[in-house]
Amino acid sequence: MLREKWYLEENNILSLVRQNAEEIRAKLRIAIHIGTADILLCDNEILHLYLDSLNIPHEYRKFQGIGHDLEKIL
């Protein structure tokens, strides 16, 4: 069953980042590691660009040809 639209919008990662940008900048170290064959690549690209647009420091690394497999990335 789908949740209410407001719930999905308020708990969306981009909304949460925007709402907490100052605290994130001051207190959180972000590292995003993603394979280029990962089904979540597009979502992570959007998050990376959004963090850039809010001037939130983060590390973003793509690993060529790797899917959704943390062991291969590490």
C-alpha positions in Angstrom: 0.0 0.0 0.0 1.4 3.4 -0.9 1.8 6.0 1.8 0.3 9.4 1.6 2.0 11.8 -0.9 3.0 14.2 1.9 4.8 11.4 3.7 6.8 10.5 0.6 7.7 14.1 -0.1 8.7 14.9 3.5 10.9 11.7 3.8 12.5 12.0 0.5 16.3 12.1 0.7 16.6 15.4 -1.2 14.0 17.1 1.0 15.8 15.8 4.1 19.2 17.1 2.8 17.7 20.5 2.0 16.0 20.8 5.4 19.2 19.8 7.3 21.9 21.3 5.0 23.6 23.4 7.7 23.9 20.6 10.2 25.1 18.2 7.4 27.8 20.7 6.4 29.0 21.1 9.9 28.8 17.5 11.3 28.6 14.9 8.6 31.3 13.4 6.3 29.6 11.9 3.2 31.2 9.4 0.9 29.2 8.0 -2.0 30.8 5.0 -3.8 28.7 3.6 -6.7 29.4 1.2 -9.5 28.6 2.3 -13.1 26.5 -0.9 -13.6 24.5 -0.3 -10.4 20.8 0.1 -10.9 20.9 3.0 -8.4 23.5 5.0 -10.4 21.1 7.6 -11.6 19.7 8.2 -8.1 23.2 8.6 -6.8 24.1 11.0 -9.6 21.1 13.2 -8.7 22.1 13.1 -5.0 25.7 14.0 -5.9 24.6 17.0 -8.0 22.1 18.1 -5.4 24.8 18.0 -2.7 27.0 20.1 -5.0 24.2 22.6 -5.6 23.9 23.1 -1.8 27.7 23.3 -1.3 27.7 20.3 0.9 31.2 18.7 0.8 31.2 15.0 -0.1 33.3 12.4 -1.8 31.8 10.8 -4.9 33.5 7.9 -6.6 32.3 5.8 -9.5 33.6 2.3 -10.1 33.6 1.2 -13.8 31.6 -1.9 -14.6 30.6 -2.8 -11.0 27.0 -3.4 -10.1 25.3 -3.2 -6.7 28.1 -5.1 -5.0 29.8 -3.5 -2.0 32.5 -6.2 -1.8 33.7 -5.5 -5.3 33.9 -1.7 -4.5 35.8 -2.2 -1.3 
